[in-house]
Amino acid sequence: MQYRKLGNSGLSVSALGFGCMRLPESRHGNAEVDANEASRIIRHAIDNGVNYIDTAYNYHGRRGEIAVGEALADGYREKVFLTTKCPVWLLESPRDFDKYLSEQLEKLATDYIDFYLLHSLNQDLWDKAKNLKLPDCMESARRRGLIRHIGFSFHDTFDVFREIVDAYEWTLTLIHLNYVDDYYQAGLSGMKYAASKGLGVVVMEPLRGGKLAHNVPRDVQAIWDQAKVKRSPAEWGLRWVWNHPEVSCVLSGMNSMDQVIENVRIADNAWPDSLTDDDLRLISEAKSIYKDRIKIPCTECNYCVPCPNNVAIPDVFSIYNDFFAYGAKDSFCENYEYLKKANAHPEACVECKKCEDLCPQHLPITHHLKEVKALFEGMGK
């Protein structure tokens, strides 16, 4: 496994981190984690050098941390840096900080958290964090040995990102970055700025929730087929992020053993500045195609669900984007009809906009749901 310095912390982390937002789920649904399979693949990753594990309070219906705690039993906790996050949007007073932190420590079955992050900061949540004096709360927890390092994950503009970086002595930041979204939110500018200030830079969504790895459009695959060195679409996406020396660790939301094995293999030799000019040219061409075809930049993080009216928002957006990516009219109509039967279709939306308050990408979800509905109706269905 390749290891990289985490900013100026003096720590080294594996280039590949295990993101636990998309763990394998049981057949029962309702975001219930298949605990045995999750433990199996997390432990395999650790046995093969992964030492950075990332989870959060709200993952898998607030049950994800329990699954991670179980996976890190039997001596695995001591082999890794464990990251989880403070659900800032749920806190109403400074006292709530300790309440949620205590709950997370219990779920994770640990006495301390290596990296504790303020979760999903944007301008509003950062203002709330300051008003509640959450940085002071984090410092207090650090002095008590409950957390060891402090950071934040981010979803807003670069200007807001720079403000947050400059406001506090953070150890690390977690940002959204991939070759399609290179200047989206903090983007490459944020990556470089944070690194220049000595922060470790950890990257989420390197494959846009798997969209750059699976069901690849034929014209994009034709680009990859031109390469002298043959790589999977996932490898192209991951290598682009790892090519940046400012990046300390890349999170992959792995949910199968095959994904773990492939990503560990790639991480072994995806060194900074290792892509050739021809490689970068091909990636730029693929980016242009995706930019033209992705109508709704949803990463299927599932923060917006469950919807009070049962609208399966990520699924709705997925079939809409797939229609424009692949031109599959029949597939779009079949999937839309399936959602209608499950009463999970856009027409069930009452525009309460609770989903928009939760979306880290700040998407106008209700507007996009109307667009999907209009496409279906325009097909005469």
RODO-430831 format. One record per residue (C-alpha): x, y, z; residue number from 1; chain. Coordinates in nm, 2 decimals. Each point is the difference from the previous one (the first is absolute). Layout:
RODO-430831
> X, Y, Z, NUM, A;
...
//
This chain:
RODO-430831
> 0.00, 0.00, 0.00, 1, A;
> 0.11, 0.35, -0.08, 2, A;
> 0.01, 0.24, 0.30, 3, A;
> -0.01, 0.38, -0.02, 4, A;
> 0.07, 0.28, 0.25, 5, A;
> -0.32, 0.15, 0.16, 6, A;
> 0.09, 0.37, -0.04, 7, A;
> 0.22, 0.12, 0.28, 8, A;
> -0.14, -0.24, 0.26, 9, A;
> 0.30, -0.23, 0.00, 10, A;
> -0.23, -0.29, -0.08, 11, A;
> 0.00, -0.23, -0.30, 12, A;
> -0.32, -0.14, -0.14, 13, A;
> -0.07, -0.26, -0.27, 14, A;
> -0.07, 0.16, -0.34, 15, A;
> -0.32, -0.20, 0.00, 16, A;
> -0.25, 0.06, 0.27, 17, A;
> -0.31, -0.21, 0.07, 18, A;
> -0.31, 0.22, -0.03, 19, A;
> -0.29, -0.16, 0.19, 20, A;
> -0.29, 0.19, -0.15, 21, A;
> -0.08, -0.28, -0.24, 22, A;
> 0.06, -0.32, 0.19, 23, A;
> -0.17, -0.33, -0.12, 24, A;
> -0.36, -0.01, 0.11, 25, A;
> -0.21, -0.29, 0.10, 26, A;
> -0.30, -0.13, -0.20, 27, A;
> -0.23, 0.16, 0.26, 28, A;
> 0.07, 0.35, -0.15, 29, A;
> -0.06, 0.31, 0.21, 30, A;
> 0.37, 0.08, -0.01, 31, A;
> 0.07, -0.30, 0.22, 32, A;
> 0.36, -0.10, -0.03, 33, A;
> 0.11, -0.35, -0.07, 34, A;
> 0.22, -0.01, 0.31, 35, A;
> 0.19, -0.32, -0.08, 36, A;
> 0.08, 0.10, -0.36, 37, A;
> 0.09, 0.36, 0.11, 38, A;
> 0.24, -0.14, 0.26, 39, A;
> 0.15, -0.24, -0.25, 40, A;
> 0.08, 0.26, -0.26, 41, A;
> 0.12, 0.27, 0.24, 42, A;
> 0.23, -0.25, 0.17, 43, A;
> 0.14, -0.12, -0.33, 44, A;
> 0.07, 0.37, -0.09, 45, A;
> 0.18, 0.05, 0.33, 46, A;
> 0.19, -0.33, -0.04, 47, A;
> 0.13, 0.14, -0.33, 48, A;
> 0.12, 0.33, 0.13, 49, A;
> -0.30, 0.23, 0.02, 50, A;
> 0.03, 0.20, 0.33, 51, A;
> -0.26, 0.27, -0.05, 52, A;
> -0.37, -0.08, 0.08, 53, A;
> -0.26, 0.27, -0.05, 54, A;
> -0.36, 0.00, 0.12, 55, A;
> -0.26, 0.24, 0.13, 56, A;
> -0.30, 0.03, 0.24, 57, A;
> -0.26, -0.01, -0.27, 58, A;
> 0.13, -0.27, -0.22, 59, A;
> -0.23, -0.30, -0.06, 60, A;
> -0.29, 0.14, 0.19, 61, A;
> 0.22, 0.09, 0.30, 62, A;
> 0.11, -0.36, 0.03, 63, A;
> 0.32, 0.01, -0.21, 64, A;
> 0.23, 0.08, 0.30, 65, A;
> -0.12, -0.31, 0.18, 66, A;
> 0.10, -0.22, -0.30, 67, A;
> 0.34, 0.18, -0.02, 68, A;
> 0.05, -0.06, 0.38, 69, A;
> -0.07, -0.37, -0.05, 70, A;
> 0.24, -0.02, -0.29, 71, A;
> 0.27, 0.15, 0.21, 72, A;
> -0.03, -0.25, 0.28, 73, A;
> 0.26, -0.28, 0.06, 74, A;
> 0.29, 0.24, -0.01, 75, A;
> -0.08, 0.18, -0.32, 76, A;
> -0.07, 0.33, 0.17, 77, A;
> 0.36, 0.04, 0.10, 78, A;
> 0.12, -0.04, -0.36, 79, A;
> -0.18, 0.30, -0.15, 80, A;
> -0.08, 0.37, 0.02, 81, A;
> -0.37, 0.02, 0.07, 82, A;
> -0.19, 0.30, -0.13, 83, A;
> -0.36, 0.10, 0.07, 84, A;
> -0.19, 0.33, -0.01, 85, A;
> -0.20, 0.23, 0.22, 86, A;
> -0.36, 0.05, -0.15, 87, A;
> 0.00, 0.38, 0.03, 88, A;
> -0.35, 0.03, -0.14, 89, A;
> -0.14, -0.20, 0.30, 90, A;
> 0.16, 0.20, 0.28, 91, A;
> -0.20, 0.27, 0.18, 92, A;
> 0.23, 0.09, 0.28, 93, A;
> 0.37, -0.05, 0.08, 94, A;
> -0.11, -0.27, 0.25, 95, A;
> -0.12, -0.21, -0.29, 96, A;
> 0.36, -0.04, -0.12, 97, A;
> 0.09, -0.23, 0.28, 98, A;
> -0.33, -0.18, -0.02, 99, A;
> 0.06, -0.10, -0.37, 100, A;
> 0.37, -0.07, 0.05, 101, A;
> -0.08, -0.23, 0.29, 102, A;
> -0.26, -0.18, -0.21, 103, A;
> 0.25, -0.04, -0.28, 104, A;
> 0.27, -0.13, 0.22, 105, A;
> -0.24, -0.26, 0.14, 106, A;
> -0.11, -0.11, -0.35, 107, A;
> 0.35, -0.02, -0.12, 108, A;
> 0.10, -0.20, 0.31, 109, A;
> 0.31, 0.22, 0.05, 110, A;
> 0.14, 0.23, 0.26, 111, A;
> 0.12, 0.26, -0.25, 112, A;
> -0.03, 0.12, -0.35, 113, A;
> 0.31, 0.08, -0.20, 114, A;
> -0.15, 0.26, -0.23, 115, A;
> -0.33, 0.17, 0.09, 116, A;
> -0.14, 0.22, -0.27, 117, A;
> -0.27, 0.27, -0.01, 118, A;
> -0.23, -0.16, -0.26, 119, A;
> -0.10, 0.14, -0.33, 120, A;
> 0.08, 0.36, 0.07, 121, A;
> -0.14, 0.28, -0.22, 122, A;
> -0.04, 0.36, 0.09, 123, A;
> -0.32, -0.05, 0.21, 124, A;
> 0.14, -0.30, 0.19, 125, A;
> 0.34, 0.18, 0.06, 126, A;
> -0.19, 0.30, 0.14, 127, A;
> -0.19, -0.24, 0.22, 128, A;
> 0.32, -0.18, 0.11, 129, A;
> 0.15, 0.34, 0.10, 130, A;
> -0.31, 0.11, 0.19, 131, A;
> 0.00, -0.33, 0.19, 132, A;
> 0.38, 0.03, 0.06, 133, A;
> 0.05, -0.34, -0.14, 134, A;
> 0.37, 0.05, -0.07, 135, A;
> 0.04, 0.06, 0.38, 136, A;
> -0.21, -0.31, 0.07, 137, A;
> 0.23, -0.20, -0.22, 138, A;
> 0.31, 0.14, 0.18, 139, A;
> -0.15, -0.10, 0.33, 140, A;
> -0.07, -0.35, -0.13, 141, A;
> 0.36, -0.02, -0.12, 142, A;
> 0.14, 0.10, 0.34, 143, A;
> -0.21, -0.27, 0.16, 144, A;
> 0.14, -0.26, -0.24, 145, A;
> -0.33, -0.07, -0.18, 146, A;
> 0.12, 0.12, -0.33, 147, A;
> 0.36, 0.04, -0.13, 148, A;
> -0.02, 0.22, -0.31, 149, A;
> -0.26, 0.25, -0.13, 150, A;
> -0.12, 0.07, -0.35, 151, A;
> -0.30, 0.07, -0.22, 152, A;
> -0.18, -0.14, -0.31, 153, A;
> -0.12, 0.26, -0.25, 154, A;
> -0.27, 0.08, -0.25, 155, A;
> -0.01, 0.36, -0.11, 156, A;
> 0.20, 0.25, -0.21, 157, A;
> 0.37, 0.05, 0.01, 158, A;
> -0.04, 0.34, 0.17, 159, A;
> -0.18, -0.16, 0.29, 160, A;
> 0.26, -0.28, 0.01, 161, A;
> 0.28, 0.25, 0.02, 162, A;
> -0.17, 0.18, 0.29, 163, A;
> -0.04, -0.32, 0.20, 164, A;
> 0.36, -0.12, -0.07, 165, A;
> 0.13, 0.34, 0.13, 166, A;
> -0.22, 0.00, 0.31, 167, A;
> 0.15, -0.28, 0.19, 168, A;
> 0.30, -0.23, 0.03, 169, A;
> -0.15, -0.31, -0.17, 170, A;
> 0.19, -0.32, -0.05, 171, A;
> -0.19, -0.10, -0.32, 172, A;
> -0.29, 0.07, -0.23, 173, A;
> -0.22, -0.23, -0.20, 174, A;
> -0.10, 0.13, -0.34, 175, A;
> -0.20, -0.11, -0.31, 176, A;
> 0.24, -0.05, -0.30, 177, A;
> 0.01, -0.20, -0.32, 178, A;
> 0.10, 0.06, -0.36, 179, A;
> -0.35, 0.12, -0.10, 180, A;
> -0.05, 0.22, 0.31, 181, A;
> 0.35, 0.14, 0.00, 182, A;
> -0.10, 0.35, 0.09, 183, A;
> -0.33, -0.08, 0.17, 184, A;
> -0.04, 0.13, 0.36, 185, A;
> 0.35, 0.01, 0.15, 186, A;
> 0.14, -0.18, -0.30, 187, A;
> 0.37, 0.01, -0.11, 188, A;
> 0.02, 0.36, 0.13, 189, A;
> -0.10, -0.11, 0.35, 190, A;
> 0.23, -0.31, -0.01, 191, A;
> 0.30, 0.22, -0.08, 192, A;
> -0.10, 0.27, 0.26, 193, A;
> -0.05, -0.25, 0.28, 194, A;
> 0.33, -0.18, -0.08, 195, A;
> 0.18, 0.34, 0.00, 196, A;
> -0.13, 0.06, 0.35, 197, A;
> 0.13, -0.33, 0.13, 198, A;
> -0.33, -0.19, 0.00, 199, A;
> -0.03, -0.36, -0.10, 200, A;
> -0.23, -0.03, -0.30, 201, A;
> -0.24, -0.30, -0.01, 202, A;
> -0.22, -0.04, -0.31, 203, A;
> -0.35, -0.14, -0.02, 204, A;
> -0.21, -0.09, -0.31, 205, A;
> 0.31, -0.07, -0.22, 206, A;
> -0.23, -0.20, -0.23, 207, A;
> -0.32, 0.22, 0.05, 208, A;
> -0.17, -0.27, 0.20, 209, A;
> 0.11, -0.27, -0.25, 210, A;
> -0.14, 0.19, -0.30, 211, A;
> 0.35, 0.02, -0.16, 212, A;
> 0.06, -0.37, 0.05, 213, A;
> -0.32, -0.18, -0.10, 214, A;
> -0.23, 0.01, -0.31, 215, A;
> 0.26, 0.20, -0.18, 216, A;
> -0.13, 0.16, -0.32, 217, A;
> 0.14, -0.16, -0.32, 218, A;
> 0.17, 0.32, -0.12, 219, A;
> 0.18, 0.03, 0.34, 220, A;
> 0.11, -0.36, -0.01, 221, A;
> 0.13, 0.06, -0.35, 222, A;
> 0.23, 0.26, 0.14, 223, A;
> 0.13, -0.24, 0.27, 224, A;
> 0.06, -0.26, -0.28, 225, A;
> 0.24, 0.24, -0.17, 226, A;
> 0.24, -0.01, 0.30, 227, A;
> 0.33, -0.18, -0.03, 228, A;
> -0.04, -0.13, 0.36, 229, A;
> -0.34, -0.16, 0.04, 230, A;
> -0.18, 0.09, 0.32, 231, A;
> -0.36, -0.03, 0.13, 232, A;
> -0.21, 0.32, 0.01, 233, A;
> 0.03, -0.02, 0.38, 234, A;
> 0.37, 0.00, -0.02, 235, A;
> 0.01, 0.30, -0.23, 236, A;
> -0.21, 0.19, 0.24, 237, A;
> 0.19, -0.09, 0.31, 238, A;
> 0.34, 0.05, -0.16, 239, A;
> -0.10, 0.35, -0.11, 240, A;
> -0.06, 0.10, 0.37, 241, A;
> 0.31, -0.18, 0.13, 242, A;
> 0.21, 0.18, -0.27, 243, A;
> -0.02, 0.31, 0.21, 244, A;
> 0.28, 0.02, 0.26, 245, A;
> -0.22, 0.21, 0.23, 246, A;
> -0.24, -0.29, 0.05, 247, A;
> 0.07, -0.20, 0.31, 248, A;
> -0.28, -0.26, -0.02, 249, A;
> -0.28, -0.10, -0.23, 250, A;
> -0.32, -0.15, 0.14, 251, A;
> -0.17, -0.27, -0.19, 252, A;
> -0.35, -0.11, 0.10, 253, A;
> 0.07, -0.37, -0.06, 254, A;
> -0.28, -0.25, 0.05, 255, A;
> 0.15, -0.32, -0.15, 256, A;
> 0.31, -0.20, 0.03, 257, A;
> 0.08, 0.04, -0.37, 258, A;
> 0.00, 0.38, 0.05, 259, A;
> 0.23, -0.02, 0.29, 260, A;
> 0.24, -0.23, -0.18, 261, A;
> 0.01, 0.22, -0.31, 262, A;
> 0.04, 0.33, 0.19, 263, A;
> 0.28, -0.14, 0.22, 264, A;
> 0.18, -0.11, -0.31, 265, A;
> -0.04, 0.34, -0.16, 266, A;
> 0.11, 0.19, 0.31, 267, A;
> 0.32, -0.20, 0.02, 268, A;
> 0.16, 0.20, -0.28, 269, A;
> -0.22, 0.30, -0.08, 270, A;
> 0.28, 0.25, 0.08, 271, A;
> -0.03, 0.37, -0.02, 272, A;
> 0.08, 0.15, -0.34, 273, A;
> 0.01, -0.35, -0.16, 274, A;
> -0.25, 0.06, -0.28, 275, A;
> 0.14, 0.09, -0.34, 276, A;
> -0.11, 0.29, -0.22, 277, A;
> -0.18, -0.25, -0.22, 278, A;
> -0.18, -0.14, 0.31, 279, A;
> -0.11, 0.35, 0.11, 280, A;
> -0.12, 0.08, -0.36, 281, A;
> -0.22, -0.31, 0.00, 282, A;
> -0.14, 0.09, 0.34, 283, A;
> -0.08, 0.35, -0.12, 284, A;
> -0.19, -0.15, -0.30, 285, A;
> -0.20, -0.23, 0.23, 286, A;
> -0.08, 0.30, 0.22, 287, A;
> -0.14, 0.20, -0.29, 288, A;
> -0.24, -0.28, -0.09, 289, A;
> -0.12, -0.05, 0.36, 290, A;
> -0.04, 0.38, 0.04, 291, A;
> -0.23, 0.01, -0.30, 292, A;
> -0.21, -0.30, 0.11, 293, A;
> -0.04, 0.03, 0.38, 294, A;
> -0.32, 0.21, 0.04, 295, A;
> -0.03, -0.03, 0.38, 296, A;
> 0.33, -0.01, 0.20, 297, A;
> -0.14, -0.24, 0.26, 298, A;
> 0.26, -0.23, 0.16, 299, A;
> -0.26, -0.23, 0.16, 300, A;
> 0.13, 0.08, 0.35, 301, A;
> -0.35, -0.07, 0.13, 302, A;
> 0.00, 0.29, 0.25, 303, A;
> -0.34, 0.11, -0.15, 304, A;
> -0.17, -0.33, 0.09, 305, A;
> -0.22, -0.12, 0.15, 306, A;
> -0.25, 0.25, -0.16, 307, A;
> -0.31, 0.07, 0.21, 308, A;
> -0.20, -0.10, -0.31, 309, A;
> 0.21, -0.30, -0.09, 310, A;
> 0.15, 0.16, -0.32, 311, A;
> 0.31, -0.20, -0.09, 312, A;
> 0.19, 0.31, -0.09, 313, A;
> 0.34, -0.15, -0.09, 314, A;
> -0.16, -0.28, -0.20, 315, A;
> -0.21, 0.26, -0.19, 316, A;
> 0.30, 0.21, -0.09, 317, A;
> 0.20, -0.31, -0.09, 318, A;
> -0.25, -0.12, -0.27, 319, A;
> -0.02, 0.36, -0.13, 320, A;
> 0.38, 0.03, -0.04, 321, A;
> 0.02, -0.35, -0.15, 322, A;
> -0.25, 0.10, -0.26, 323, A;
> 0.22, 0.29, -0.12, 324, A;
> 0.32, -0.20, 0.04, 325, A;
> -0.11, -0.31, -0.20, 326, A;
> -0.32, 0.11, -0.18, 327, A;
> -0.19, -0.30, 0.15, 328, A;
> -0.36, 0.11, -0.03, 329, A;
> -0.15, -0.34, 0.07, 330, A;
> 0.21, -0.05, 0.31, 331, A;
> -0.09, 0.35, 0.13, 332, A;
> -0.37, -0.07, -0.05, 333, A;
> 0.01, -0.34, 0.17, 334, A;
> 0.19, 0.13, 0.30, 335, A;
> -0.24, 0.30, 0.03, 336, A;
> -0.30, -0.23, -0.01, 337, A;
> 0.17, -0.22, 0.27, 338, A;
> 0.04, 0.31, 0.22, 339, A;
> -0.37, 0.09, -0.06, 340, A;
> -0.11, -0.34, 0.12, 341, A;
> 0.21, 0.04, 0.31, 342, A;
> -0.15, 0.35, 0.05, 343, A;
> 0.36, 0.13, -0.01, 344, A;
> -0.03, 0.21, -0.31, 345, A;
> 0.04, 0.39, -0.05, 346, A;
> -0.38, 0.05, 0.00, 347, A;
> -0.01, -0.08, 0.37, 348, A;
> 0.21, 0.31, 0.08, 349, A;
> -0.19, 0.27, 0.19, 350, A;
> 0.29, 0.25, -0.02, 351, A;
> 0.07, 0.00, 0.38, 352, A;
> 0.37, 0.05, -0.10, 353, A;
> 0.13, -0.18, 0.30, 354, A;
> 0.22, -0.19, -0.24, 355, A;
> 0.15, 0.32, -0.13, 356, A;
> 0.10, 0.10, 0.36, 357, A;
> 0.19, -0.33, 0.03, 358, A;
> 0.16, -0.02, -0.34, 359, A;
> 0.38, 0.07, 0.02, 360, A;
> 0.01, 0.08, -0.37, 361, A;
> -0.27, 0.27, 0.05, 362, A;
> -0.20, -0.13, -0.28, 363, A;
> -0.34, 0.15, -0.09, 364, A;
> -0.16, -0.35, 0.06, 365, A;
> -0.36, 0.10, -0.04, 366, A;
> 0.07, 0.17, -0.33, 367, A;
> 0.19, -0.30, -0.13, 368, A;
> -0.28, -0.24, 0.10, 369, A;
> -0.23, 0.21, -0.22, 370, A;
> 0.25, -0.04, -0.29, 371, A;
> 0.00, -0.38, 0.04, 372, A;
> -0.38, 0.00, 0.01, 373, A;
> -0.02, 0.22, -0.31, 374, A;
> 0.23, -0.23, -0.19, 375, A;
> -0.22, -0.30, 0.08, 376, A;
> -0.32, 0.18, -0.09, 377, A;
> 0.16, 0.12, -0.32, 378, A;
> 0.05, -0.35, -0.11, 379, A;
> -0.38, -0.05, 0.00, 380, A;
> 0.00, -0.23, 0.29, 381, A;
//
